[in-house]
Amino acid sequence: MPLNAERILELHVPLVPTKGLDEGEYQFPWIDELDEDIQQLEEQGILEIAHDSEEIDGHYVWFFGGAVDDALIDSAERLAAKDSVPAGAFAIVDGRRVELLEP
């Protein structure tokens, strides 16, 4: 399947600290976990990282593309469904909000 670098999906995850961590511990370990997972998906040729991830309006946002919409949304749903990821994640594709299915 040829990659389509023009189609970009934004994965928005609420910037919520992980419960149960000690004070002074990094409160968002799920960010590093998703960074690693997205990097692995890129290495497997499933998607392309389109831009560095960043904090935007109370969410942590990843930008990726390189696949058809269904594959991008499927990848975003699998990432958002991880037990460590806070509830309430959504995607934006072509300026429209896409609710991600709950596991």
C-alpha positions in Angstrom: 0.0 0.0 0.0 1.6 3.3 -1.0 1.8 5.8 1.9 -0.1 9.0 1.8 1.9 11.6 3.7 -0.7 14.3 3.0 -3.4 12.7 5.2 -2.6 13.6 8.8 -4.3 12.3 11.9 -4.0 14.1 15.2 -4.3 11.9 18.3 -5.4 14.0 21.3 -5.1 12.5 24.7 -6.2 14.4 27.8 -3.1 15.5 29.8 -4.1 13.6 33.0 -1.5 12.5 35.5 -1.2 8.8 36.2 -2.9 7.8 39.4 -1.0 6.0 42.1 2.4 7.4 41.4 4.6 8.8 44.2 5.1 12.6 44.5 8.1 13.6 42.5 7.7 10.7 40.0 7.1 11.6 36.3 3.3 11.9 36.2 2.8 11.1 32.5 4.6 7.8 31.7 1.9 7.0 29.2 3.3 9.7 26.9 6.7 7.9 26.7 4.8 4.6 26.2 2.8 6.0 23.3 5.9 7.7 21.8 7.6 4.2 21.7 4.5 2.5 20.3 4.1 5.1 17.5 7.8 4.8 16.7 7.4 1.0 16.4 4.4 1.5 14.1 6.5 3.8 11.9 9.3 1.3 11.8 6.8 -1.4 10.7 5.7 0.9 7.9 2.1 1.2 9.2 2.2 5.0 9.6 4.6 7.9 9.4 5.3 10.4 12.2 4.4 13.7 10.6 5.4 16.2 13.3 6.8 16.1 16.8 4.2 15.5 19.5 3.3 18.4 21.7 0.9 19.7 24.4 -2.1 21.7 23.1 -5.0 23.0 25.2 -4.8 20.4 28.0 -4.1 17.5 25.6 -1.0 15.7 24.5 -1.1 15.4 20.7 0.6 13.1 18.3 0.6 13.8 14.5 0.9 10.9 12.1 -0.1 10.0 8.6 1.0 7.8 5.7 -1.9 5.5 5.5 -5.6 5.4 4.5 -8.1 6.9 7.0 -9.3 3.5 8.3 -5.7 2.4 9.1 -4.9 5.7 10.8 -8.1 5.6 12.9 -7.5 1.9 13.7 -4.0 2.7 14.9 -5.3 5.7 17.0 -8.0 3.5 18.6 -5.5 0.8 19.5 -3.1 3.4 21.0 -5.9 5.1 22.9 -7.3 1.8 24.2 -4.1 1.0 26.2 -4.8 0.6 29.9 -2.3 3.2 30.8 -3.8 5.9 28.5 -6.3 8.3 30.1 -9.9 8.1 28.9 -11.3 10.7 26.6 -8.9 10.5 23.7 -10.1 11.6 20.2 -8.7 12.1 16.8 -8.8 14.9 14.3 -8.6 14.1 10.6 -9.0 16.8 8.0 -10.3 19.3 10.6 -13.1 17.0 11.8 -13.2 15.4 15.2 -13.4 11.6 15.2 -14.5 9.8 18.4 -12.4 6.8 19.0 -14.2 3.5 19.9 -13.8 2.4 23.5 -12.3 -1.1 24.0 
